[in-house]
Amino acid sequence: MAIMESGDLRFFEAVARHGAMTRAAEELHTVQSNVTARIRALEQAVGASLFERHSVGVTLTDAGRRLLPYAQRVSRLLEEAKRAVQDDGTPRGRLIIGSLETTAAMRLAPLLTGYAKAYPQVELAIHPGTTCELIAAVKQGSVDGAFVCGPVLDPELDQRPMFQEELSVLASMAVHSLDHLIGAGNIRLAVLRAGCSYRQRLEELLARRGIPAPRLMEFGTLETILACVAAGLGITLLPRRILSSSQFSDSVAVFGLPPSEAQVETVFVSRRDATPSSALTAFLALAEQAFRPGMEASEGTVLNGSLLRQVGKTVLAHQNI
Protein backbone atom coordinates (compact mmCIF):
# COMPACT_ATOMS: atom_id res chain seq x y z
CA MET A 1 0.00 0.00 0.00
CA ALA A 2 1.34 3.40 -1.00
CA ILE A 3 2.28 5.79 1.82
CA MET A 4 1.14 9.42 1.84
CA GLU A 5 4.15 11.74 1.86
CA SER A 6 4.04 15.26 3.27
CA GLY A 7 6.03 16.48 0.28
CA ASP A 8 3.32 15.19 -2.05
CA LEU A 9 0.76 17.22 -0.09
CA ARG A 10 2.84 20.34 -0.69
CA PHE A 11 2.78 19.66 -4.43
CA PHE A 12 -0.97 18.99 -4.27
CA GLU A 13 -1.64 22.28 -2.45
CA ALA A 14 0.37 24.24 -5.02
CA VAL A 15 -1.46 22.66 -7.97
CA ALA A 16 -4.83 23.28 -6.30
CA ARG A 17 -3.95 26.94 -5.69
CA HIS A 18 -2.69 27.60 -9.22
CA GLY A 19 -5.11 25.35 -11.09
CA ALA A 20 -2.29 24.17 -13.35
CA MET A 21 0.65 21.79 -13.13
CA THR A 22 2.96 24.13 -15.04
CA ARG A 23 2.49 27.12 -12.72
CA ALA A 24 2.86 24.86 -9.67
CA ALA A 25 6.12 23.51 -11.12
CA GLU A 26 7.43 27.07 -11.55
CA GLU A 27 6.65 27.91 -7.93
CA LEU A 28 8.24 24.70 -6.66
CA HIS A 29 11.31 25.13 -8.91
CA THR A 30 10.90 21.77 -10.60
CA VAL A 31 9.66 20.35 -13.90
CA GLN A 32 6.05 19.59 -14.75
CA SER A 33 6.72 15.85 -15.12
CA ASN A 34 7.87 15.74 -11.48
CA VAL A 35 4.70 17.51 -10.31
CA THR A 36 2.56 15.08 -12.32
CA ALA A 37 4.40 12.11 -10.83
CA ARG A 38 4.00 13.39 -7.27
CA ILE A 39 0.27 14.00 -7.76
CA ARG A 40 -0.18 10.48 -9.17
CA ALA A 41 1.71 9.03 -6.19
CA LEU A 42 -0.57 10.92 -3.82
CA GLU A 43 -3.68 9.74 -5.65
CA GLN A 44 -2.48 6.16 -5.30
CA ALA A 45 -1.83 6.69 -1.60
CA VAL A 46 -5.31 8.07 -0.88
CA GLY A 47 -7.07 5.79 -3.36
CA ALA A 48 -8.94 8.57 -5.15
CA SER A 49 -8.57 10.94 -8.08
CA LEU A 50 -7.82 14.44 -6.80
CA PHE A 51 -7.97 16.49 -10.00
CA GLU A 52 -10.02 16.61 -13.15
CA ARG A 53 -7.67 17.27 -16.05
CA HIS A 54 -8.78 19.51 -18.93
CA SER A 55 -7.16 21.50 -21.72
CA VAL A 56 -6.51 24.68 -19.75
CA GLY A 57 -5.47 23.18 -16.42
CA VAL A 58 -6.97 21.16 -13.58
CA THR A 59 -9.82 21.48 -11.11
CA LEU A 60 -10.31 19.69 -7.82
CA THR A 61 -12.56 16.66 -7.59
CA ASP A 62 -14.84 16.24 -4.57
CA ALA A 63 -12.13 14.11 -2.96
CA GLY A 64 -9.55 16.78 -3.72
CA ARG A 65 -11.67 19.46 -2.09
CA ARG A 66 -11.97 17.33 1.03
CA LEU A 67 -8.21 16.76 1.13
CA LEU A 68 -7.20 20.39 0.53
CA PRO A 69 -7.78 21.74 4.08
CA TYR A 70 -5.60 18.93 5.49
CA ALA A 71 -2.86 19.63 2.94
CA GLN A 72 -2.93 23.33 3.84
CA ARG A 73 -2.76 22.47 7.53
CA VAL A 74 0.19 20.13 7.02
CA SER A 75 2.06 22.74 4.94
CA ARG A 76 1.43 25.36 7.61
CA LEU A 77 2.59 23.05 10.40
CA LEU A 78 5.77 22.17 8.54
CA GLU A 79 6.54 25.85 7.99
CA GLU A 80 5.80 26.62 11.65
CA ALA A 81 8.05 23.77 12.74
CA LYS A 82 10.88 25.13 10.62
CA ARG A 83 10.40 28.62 12.05
CA ALA A 84 10.24 27.28 15.61
CA VAL A 85 13.54 25.43 15.21
CA GLN A 86 15.21 28.53 13.76
CA ASP A 87 13.76 30.86 16.44
CA ASP A 88 16.54 31.34 19.01
CA GLY A 89 14.67 34.05 20.94
CA THR A 90 15.80 37.01 18.84
CA PRO A 91 13.00 38.68 16.86
CA ARG A 92 13.81 38.15 13.18
CA GLY A 93 12.25 36.93 9.96
CA ARG A 94 8.91 37.85 8.44
CA LEU A 95 6.04 39.15 10.58
CA ILE A 96 2.70 39.87 8.89
CA ILE A 97 0.16 41.80 10.94
CA GLY A 98 -3.44 42.21 9.80
CA SER A 99 -5.25 45.43 10.61
CA LEU A 100 -8.50 47.24 10.10
CA GLU A 101 -7.93 50.23 7.85
CA THR A 102 -9.12 52.61 10.57
CA THR A 103 -6.69 51.08 13.08
CA ALA A 104 -3.82 51.33 10.62
CA ALA A 105 -4.69 54.94 9.84
CA MET A 106 -5.16 56.15 13.42
CA ARG A 107 -3.09 53.96 15.73
CA LEU A 108 -0.27 51.95 14.23
CA ALA A 109 2.25 54.31 12.64
CA PRO A 110 4.24 55.24 15.80
CA LEU A 111 4.15 51.64 17.05
CA LEU A 112 5.37 50.23 13.74
CA THR A 113 8.08 52.86 13.41
CA GLY A 114 9.42 52.14 16.90
CA TYR A 115 9.22 48.37 16.41
CA ALA A 116 11.08 48.53 13.10
CA LYS A 117 13.87 50.56 14.73
CA ALA A 118 14.12 48.23 17.71
CA TYR A 119 14.07 45.01 15.67
CA PRO A 120 15.67 45.67 12.27
CA GLN A 121 15.99 41.95 11.55
CA VAL A 122 12.20 41.59 11.37
CA GLU A 123 10.58 42.01 7.96
CA LEU A 124 7.37 43.68 9.09
CA ALA A 125 4.36 43.87 6.79
CA ILE A 126 0.81 45.16 7.34
CA HIS A 127 -2.13 43.41 5.68
CA PRO A 128 -5.30 45.59 5.68
CA GLY A 129 -8.79 44.15 5.56
CA THR A 130 -12.21 43.89 7.12
CA THR A 131 -12.81 42.02 10.36
CA CYS A 132 -14.19 38.98 8.52
CA GLU A 133 -11.32 38.94 6.02
CA LEU A 134 -8.70 39.27 8.74
CA ILE A 135 -10.15 36.55 10.95
CA ALA A 136 -10.12 34.20 7.95
CA ALA A 137 -6.52 35.18 7.17
CA VAL A 138 -5.43 34.46 10.76
CA LYS A 139 -7.10 31.06 10.74
CA GLN A 140 -5.54 30.21 7.36
CA GLY A 141 -2.11 31.28 8.58
CA SER A 142 -1.53 33.94 5.93
CA VAL A 143 -1.09 36.56 8.69
CA ASP A 144 0.46 36.04 12.13
CA GLY A 145 -2.28 37.96 13.94
CA ALA A 146 -4.64 40.86 13.38
CA PHE A 147 -6.33 43.89 14.94
CA VAL A 148 -10.10 43.40 14.52
CA CYS A 149 -13.37 44.49 16.09
CA GLY A 150 -14.26 42.44 19.13
CA PRO A 151 -15.43 40.44 20.73
CA VAL A 152 -14.36 37.46 18.63
CA LEU A 153 -15.99 34.25 19.78
CA ASP A 154 -14.05 31.56 17.95
CA PRO A 155 -12.57 28.51 19.70
CA GLU A 156 -9.63 28.48 17.26
CA LEU A 157 -8.52 32.00 18.17
CA ASP A 158 -7.06 33.80 21.16
CA GLN A 159 -7.98 37.46 21.57
CA ARG A 160 -6.26 40.24 23.50
CA PRO A 161 -8.10 43.48 24.24
CA MET A 162 -6.19 46.48 22.88
CA PHE A 163 -8.27 49.67 23.04
CA GLN A 164 -11.77 51.12 22.85
CA GLU A 165 -13.15 53.20 20.00
CA GLU A 166 -16.10 55.59 20.08
CA LEU A 167 -18.19 55.23 16.95
CA SER A 168 -20.21 58.11 15.50
CA VAL A 169 -22.51 58.55 12.54
CA LEU A 170 -20.93 60.89 9.99
CA ALA A 171 -23.00 62.92 7.54
CA SER A 172 -22.70 66.08 5.47
CA MET A 173 -22.86 69.50 7.14
CA ALA A 174 -26.30 69.95 5.56
CA VAL A 175 -27.71 67.34 7.96
CA HIS A 176 -28.75 69.05 11.19
CA SER A 177 -30.40 66.11 12.96
CA LEU A 178 -29.87 62.40 12.70
CA ASP A 179 -33.47 61.75 13.78
CA HIS A 180 -34.71 64.05 11.01
CA LEU A 181 -32.53 62.28 8.46
CA ILE A 182 -33.81 58.88 9.55
CA GLY A 183 -37.39 60.11 9.56
CA ALA A 184 -37.04 61.39 6.01
CA GLY A 185 -36.06 57.90 4.78
CA ASN A 186 -34.21 57.33 1.52
CA ILE A 187 -30.92 56.88 3.37
CA ARG A 188 -27.80 55.85 1.51
CA LEU A 189 -24.78 54.36 3.26
CA ALA A 190 -21.18 54.99 2.19
CA VAL A 191 -19.35 51.90 3.44
CA LEU A 192 -16.50 49.49 2.87
CA ARG A 193 -17.09 46.06 1.34
CA ALA A 194 -19.08 43.29 3.02
CA GLY A 195 -17.37 41.91 6.09
CA CYS A 196 -16.66 45.36 7.56
CA SER A 197 -17.82 45.35 11.18
CA TYR A 198 -18.60 49.09 11.14
CA ARG A 199 -20.84 48.58 8.12
CA GLN A 200 -22.64 45.75 9.90
CA ARG A 201 -23.10 47.89 13.02
CA LEU A 202 -24.53 50.78 10.98
CA GLU A 203 -27.02 48.49 9.26
CA GLU A 204 -28.08 47.09 12.64
CA LEU A 205 -28.33 50.60 14.11
CA LEU A 206 -30.66 51.72 11.34
CA ALA A 207 -32.70 48.51 11.51
CA ARG A 208 -33.43 49.23 15.18
CA ARG A 209 -34.74 52.62 14.06
CA GLY A 210 -37.05 51.18 11.44
CA ILE A 211 -34.83 51.27 8.34
CA PRO A 212 -34.03 47.61 7.59
CA ALA A 213 -32.59 47.86 4.06
CA PRO A 214 -30.89 51.17 3.20
CA ARG A 215 -29.21 51.65 -0.14
CA LEU A 216 -25.49 50.87 -0.11
CA MET A 217 -22.55 52.48 -1.86
CA GLU A 218 -19.37 50.43 -1.48
CA PHE A 219 -15.95 52.08 -1.65
CA GLY A 220 -12.40 50.83 -1.29
CA THR A 221 -10.84 53.49 0.94
CA LEU A 222 -11.75 55.56 3.98
CA GLU A 223 -10.86 58.81 2.25
CA THR A 224 -13.31 58.08 -0.57
CA ILE A 225 -16.03 57.31 1.95
CA LEU A 226 -15.40 60.58 3.80
CA ALA A 227 -15.38 62.53 0.53
CA CYS A 228 -18.76 61.08 -0.43
CA VAL A 229 -20.17 61.80 3.03
CA ALA A 230 -18.93 65.40 2.88
CA ALA A 231 -20.55 65.77 -0.54
CA GLY A 232 -23.90 64.62 0.85
CA LEU A 233 -24.03 61.34 -1.04
CA GLY A 234 -24.58 59.20 2.05
CA ILE A 235 -23.82 58.62 5.73
CA THR A 236 -21.36 56.27 7.40
CA LEU A 237 -20.30 54.92 10.80
CA LEU A 238 -16.66 55.22 11.81
CA PRO A 239 -14.53 55.94 14.89
CA ARG A 240 -14.99 59.60 15.80
CA ARG A 241 -11.26 60.24 15.94
CA ILE A 242 -10.76 59.32 12.28
CA LEU A 243 -11.63 62.93 11.47
CA SER A 244 -8.81 64.36 13.58
CA SER A 245 -6.27 63.62 10.87
CA SER A 246 -8.58 63.94 7.86
CA GLN A 247 -8.90 66.78 5.37
CA PHE A 248 -12.67 66.44 5.81
CA SER A 249 -12.71 67.31 9.51
CA ASP A 250 -14.41 70.67 8.85
CA SER A 251 -16.86 69.42 6.23
CA VAL A 252 -18.45 66.43 7.96
CA ALA A 253 -21.08 66.53 10.71
CA VAL A 254 -20.60 64.16 13.66
CA PHE A 255 -23.59 62.62 15.45
CA GLY A 256 -22.99 60.86 18.76
CA LEU A 257 -24.65 57.61 19.79
CA PRO A 258 -25.67 56.03 23.10
CA PRO A 259 -22.74 54.22 24.78
CA SER A 260 -24.29 50.83 24.01
CA GLU A 261 -24.01 51.60 20.29
CA ALA A 262 -20.96 53.84 20.27
CA GLN A 263 -18.41 51.79 22.20
CA VAL A 264 -16.48 49.09 20.35
CA GLU A 265 -13.39 47.22 21.45
CA THR A 266 -10.50 46.47 19.14
CA VAL A 267 -8.79 43.16 19.93
CA PHE A 268 -5.75 41.36 18.58
CA VAL A 269 -6.48 37.80 17.45
CA SER A 270 -4.03 34.97 16.80
CA ARG A 271 -4.32 31.23 16.35
CA ARG A 272 -4.65 29.30 19.58
CA ASP A 273 -2.82 26.24 18.26
CA ALA A 274 0.24 28.17 17.04
CA THR A 275 3.27 29.01 19.15
CA PRO A 276 3.96 32.74 18.64
CA SER A 277 7.33 33.61 17.20
CA SER A 278 9.74 35.87 19.07
CA ALA A 279 8.91 38.60 16.57
CA LEU A 280 5.18 38.35 17.32
CA THR A 281 5.70 38.08 21.09
CA ALA A 282 7.79 41.25 21.10
CA PHE A 283 5.24 43.02 18.90
CA LEU A 284 2.38 42.15 21.25
CA ALA A 285 4.31 43.34 24.30
CA LEU A 286 4.96 46.68 22.64
CA ALA A 287 1.39 46.99 21.38
CA GLU A 288 -0.06 46.37 24.83
CA GLN A 289 2.26 49.00 26.26
CA ALA A 290 1.52 51.51 23.51
CA PHE A 291 -2.24 51.16 23.94
CA ARG A 292 -2.19 51.20 27.73
CA PRO A 293 -4.40 54.05 29.05
CA GLY A 294 -2.37 57.23 29.09
CA MET A 295 0.25 55.83 26.68
CA GLU A 296 -1.66 55.72 23.40
CA ALA A 297 0.41 56.73 20.40
CA SER A 298 -2.59 58.56 18.95
CA GLU A 299 -2.33 61.02 21.85
CA GLY A 300 1.19 61.96 20.77
CA THR A 301 3.25 59.44 22.73
CA VAL A 302 5.87 57.64 20.64
CA LEU A 303 7.82 54.90 22.37
CA ASN A 304 11.54 55.55 22.15
CA GLY A 305 13.97 52.96 20.89
CA SER A 306 15.69 52.27 24.23
CA LEU A 307 12.37 51.61 25.94
CA LEU A 308 11.29 49.37 23.08
CA ARG A 309 14.48 47.33 23.34
CA GLN A 310 14.11 47.01 27.09
CA VAL A 311 10.60 45.63 26.71
CA GLY A 312 11.88 43.25 24.05
CA LYS A 313 14.67 41.99 26.32
CA THR A 314 12.14 41.37 29.09
CA VAL A 315 9.94 39.38 26.73
CA LEU A 316 12.83 37.30 25.44
CA ALA A 317 14.15 36.64 28.94
CA HIS A 318 10.73 35.38 29.92
CA GLN A 319 10.70 33.08 26.88
CA ASN A 320 14.05 31.57 27.87
CA ILE A 321 13.03 30.66 31.43
N, C-alpha and C positions, 0 to 999 in steps of 0.2 A: 504494500500500500504506500502510495506517494505521501511524503511528509510536507506539510505547509511550511514554507520558509518566510521569515520576516522580510527578507530582501525582495521576494516575489510580491509581497503586499505593497511594498514601496513602489514597485513598477506598476502594479495594478492601480494604485491611487493616482499616479501621474497620468496614466492613460485615461482614467475616468475623468480627471480634471481637464485635460486637453481635448478629449474626444478624438484623439488620433495617435497612432503608434509613432509616427514620424516626429511630431512635436514633443511627445514624451521622451523619445530617444535623444533629441537635442538637449532637453533639460537634464537628462541623466548622463549626458556625455558618453553615449554608446551608440551602437548601430541598431537600425530597426529590427534586423533579424534576431538580435539578442533580446529585445523587448518582446517580440512575438514568441520566442521560445520560453521566456519566463512566464508569460501569461498562460501559455499552454500547460506549463508545469503546474501552475497554480490551479488551473481548471481541473487537471487530473487529480490534484490533491484534495480539492473540495467536492469533486464528483459532479460538477455542474458547469454549464457554459456561462461565462460572466459578461461577454460582449456579443452584440449583434454586429457583424461586419457588413459594411456597405461601401459604396464607391467613394464617398467623401470622408470616411472615417469610421468610428465605432460609437455605439450607444450601449448603455448598460442594460442587461437583462434584469428580470425581477430578482434573480439570485444575486447578480452583481450589485443591485441597489441595496440588498440586505447586507452584503458583505462590506460595502463601502464605509459605513461608520466605524466598523471594527478596524479596517485598514488605516483609517485616519487616526484612530486612537493609538494603534500600535506605532505608527510613524511619529506621533507626538511624544509618546512615551520614550521611544528610542532617542529622540532629539533631547528630551529633558534629561535622560540618563547621561547623555554625553556632556550636557551643560553642567550637570551636578558634579560629575567627576572632575571637570576642568575648573570648577568654582572653588578657589582656595581661600575665599573670604574677602577678596578685594573686588569691589564693584568694577566690572569690565564687561565687554561684549555688548550685544544689542538689547535695548530695552524699549519696548513699544507700549506706550500708554494711550488708552482711548479716552476721549473727553467729549462732553457736550460742547457745542460751539460757544454757548454763552459762558461756560466755565473757562474755556480756553481764552476767550476774549477778555474776561474780567479778572481772572484769578491766577492764571498759571505763569505768565511771563516772568515775574521776578523769581518764582520758585525754580523754573526751568533754567534760567540764567545762572542762578547760584549753584544748582546741582551740576550743570555742565562744567562750571569752573572748578568745583570741588572734585569731580570725578571725570577727568578728561578721557579716561579709557573706556567710558560707556558711550556707545552710539545710541543716543536718545532720539526717539521719533514720537510724534504725536499723531494719533489717528482719530479724526473727528467723526462724529456720527450722532444719531438719535439714541435714546435710551435702549430701545429694542434692538437696534443694530449693534450697539456696543456690548450688550449682554450676550448676544449671539456670538460676537467675535471673541469674547472672553471664554465662553464655553468651548468654542472651536479651537482655541489656542492661538489665534492669529494676533491677539494682543495679550500682554502680560497682566493687564488689569485696566480698569476704566472708572472714570468719574461719571456717575449716572444719577438720575433722580431716584430717591428712595421713597419708601422702603422697598427692598428687593427680596421677595420671598421665594427663594429657589434653593432646594437642598444641595445643589451642586456648587453653590457659590457662598463665599464669605463676604460680608460687607462691613466696612468701617465708616462710621459717621465722620463727615469732614466739616461741613458748615451748613448754615441755614440761609435760604434766600427768601426775600419777600417779593411775591409776584403781584403785578398790577396789570390792569387792562390799559392798553395804549390806544389812543384814537387821535384823529386830527384835532387841531385847535378849534375847529368849527363845532365840535361836539361839546356841549356845555353840561350835559347830564347823561350818565350811563343809563339811568332808568328811562329817560326820555328816548334815548337811542334804541333801547330794547323794546320799549313800547311801540316805537314806530315800525318795527319789523324790518324786513328786507336787509338783514345784516350780512355782510361779507367778512370772512376771516382771511387775514394774510398770515400764512403759517408755513412752517417747514413741512417736509414730506411726512407721510404716515409713519408712525413709530415714535414721533416726537412727543414726549410726555407733556410738554406745555400745551401743545395742540390738543391733546386728549383732555387735559384739565379745562381748557377753554370751552371745548364742546360740552363737557359735563356741566360746567358752570352755567352755560346758556340753556342747557336742557332743564336744569332746575328752575330756570326763570321762564320756562314755557316756549323756548325756541329750540326744538329738537334737531333740526337739520338745516343749519345755516349754509349759505353758499361758501365754497372754499376756493382760495387762490393759493396755490403752492409755489414757493420760491426756494432757491437754493442757498441764499445767504441771509444773515441777519440784517445787513445794511440794506438789502433790497426790500426786505419786509418793512423796515422802519421808513424807507423812502415812500413806499406805497401807503403806509399809515399816515404819514405826514401830508400826503397828497389827497387824503380823504377817500382812498379806494377801499379801505377795510379797517378792521380793528385786529389787535393781537394780544397775546398774554405772554409777558416776559418778565424776568427779574427787573425790579425798579431801577437798580443801579446800572443797568446796561446803558442808560441814557447819559450817565455821567461822563463817559468818554466818547459819546457819539456826536456827530455833526448835527443830528436832529434833536438835540436836547431842548432847543427853544421853539421847535415847531411841532411837538407832539404833546398832547394832553395826557396826563396820568391820572387814572382813577383807582383809588385804593379799594381793597376788598376786606371782608371780615377775616380775622386771623385763621379761622378754620379753612378758608379757601386761599389765603395769601401765603401761608407758610409752607415751604417745601424744603426737605433736607436733601443735600447732595451727599452721596456715599461713594466709597471706592470699593468696587467689587473685584474679586479674584477667584480663581478656581480653588475649591476646597481640597481637591485631591492632588494639587501640585505644590511641591516645595518651592517657596519663593527664592529667587536668585539673590545673591548679595546686592546686585544693582537695584532690584525691586525693594528689598528690605530697607536699604538706605534711603531710597526715594520715599517710601511710606513714612519713615521716621521724620524726614524733613517736611513732608506734606502735613503731617499731624502737628508739627511744631509751627509751621507757617500759618495754619488755619486755626490755631489755638486762639480763643478770645483775647483781643488786645494785641495780637501779633499778626493779623491778616495783612498779606502783602497789598491787598487792594486799598488799605488805609495808609499806604505809603511806607510800610516797613519792608525792607529788603534784607534778607539774611546775609550776613557777610561771610566771606569764604572761610575764615578761621573757625567761625561758629559751626558752619556746615561740616567742616572736616572733623570737628570735635564730636558732633552728633554721629557722624559716620563711624568714627573709631569706637564709640560706645556701642553702636549696633553690632559691629564686627566682633568686638570683644565678647559680647553676649552670645554671638553665634558660636564662638570657639570654646565656650565653657563645656 
